[in-house]
Amino acid sequence: MLLLSVSSSIWAQKASEFTPYTVEKTYDKLKKNYEDISPIKPLITDQIFYGENIVYKTADSTELKLDIYIPKEIHVKMHPAVLLIHGGGWLTGQKENQRVMAQHLALNGFIGIAVSYRLGLEAPYPAAVIDIKDAIKFVKKHAARYHINPDKLAVLGTSAGAQLATLVGVTPNAEIYESGASISDDVQAIINVDGIVSFIHPEAGDEGKMASIWLGGNREENWSNWKEASPLEYVNEHTPPTLFINSAQPRFHAGRDDMVKRLNHFNIYNEVHTIPDSPHSFWLVHPWFETTFTYTVNFLNKVF
């Protein structure tokens, strides 16, 4: 793996150069063209247990946290779990964007876990990948405490988080992302919500400044990282069942169809759903949140 040092002038850029990626700002942006939408809001219910801001790892003095939502009927059985990875162009975003989906999953018998990771302005690739894998290991280590079935774990990512979730899902226990723990970081399902699966596929185009910062240079300067961070490169007979939920924006489908072809070649179950007339970030507003959730739960019930 090539991990290039990047000039201090790049990493000195402040996060304020990039628009914060939140539910509220997404709604404000989208409502100009979609008058009937409304932002998703966190649930307040006595039907689930709330465990928020649990530290799963400390990296370079940064505490990385997760939120976990557990169905109240935990005495009945161990539940499948879904780790939710937020988007934001690898440089912005927050786990709170995924809380609502995690809470709704808990209402439907799953344990929803919204995970934070180091963003690219703090730590470049592959830090985020390793962080998410460490979150999986943390969940498995404490599976009994949280009533999780460690053999039924899914990763769900949105936008850049979908690229990360897919990369994590197709590289179980890969040496290039090994953090030294003895617990496996494998998962049993991948849910990709409008995220590319290749930085180097002809459909990918130029992912631009944010990807270049995260990957330590643009595609020409650091081809090795751009290729290595592309989930499509790793798809094989061991890849778990995969669900794609996409907007109507072709840019965010890069590499998807070729990944589906490979999954089909290996007889791996997969689904593809494209939501008509939808913008990117559709999952953060109603009515598309409901569509995303329905596809997700139906898929999880089928594979688990």
Stockholm file with secondary structure:
# STOCKHOLM 1.0

chainA/1-304         MLLLSVSSSIWAQKASEFTPYTVEKTYDKLKKNYEDISPIKPLITDQIFYGENIVYKTADSTELKLDIYIPKEIHVKMHPAVLLIHGGGWLTGQKENQRVMAQHLALNGFIGIAVSYRLGLEAPYPAAVIDIKDAIKFVKKHAARYHINPDKLAVLGTSAGAQLATLVGVTPNAEIYESGASISDDVQAIINVDGIVSFIHPEAGDEGKMASIWLGGNREENWSNWKEASPLEYVNEHTPPTLFINSAQPRFHAGRDDMVKRLNHFNIYNEVHTIPDSPHSFWLVHPWFETTFTYTVNFLNKVF
#=GR chainA/1-304 SS CCCCCCCHHHHTCCGGGSCCCCHHHHHHHHTTTCTTCEECCCCCCTTEEEEEEEEEEEETTEEEEEEEEEETTTTTCCEEEEEEECCSTTTSCCGGGGHHHHHHHHHTTCEEEEECCCCTTTSCTTHHHHHHHHHHHHHHHTTTTTTEEEEEEEEEEETHHHHHHHHHHHCTTCGGGCCSCSSCCCCSEEEEESCCSCSSSTTTCCCHHHHHHHTTSCTTTCHHHHHHTCGGGGCCTTCCCEEEEECSCGGGGTTHHHHHHHHHHTTCCEEEEECTTCCTTGGGEETHHHHHHHHHHHHHHHHC
#=GC SS_cons         CCCCCCCHHHHTCCGGGSCCCCHHHHHHHHTTTCTTCEECCCCCCTTEEEEEEEEEEEETTEEEEEEEEEETTTTTCCEEEEEEECCSTTTSCCGGGGHHHHHHHHHTTCEEEEECCCCTTTSCTTHHHHHHHHHHHHHHHTTTTTTEEEEEEEEEEETHHHHHHHHHHHCTTCGGGCCSCSSCCCCSEEEEESCCSCSSSTTTCCCHHHHHHHTTSCTTTCHHHHHHTCGGGGCCTTCCCEEEEECSCGGGGTTHHHHHHHHHHTTCCEEEEECTTCCTTGGGEETHHHHHHHHHHHHHHHHC
//
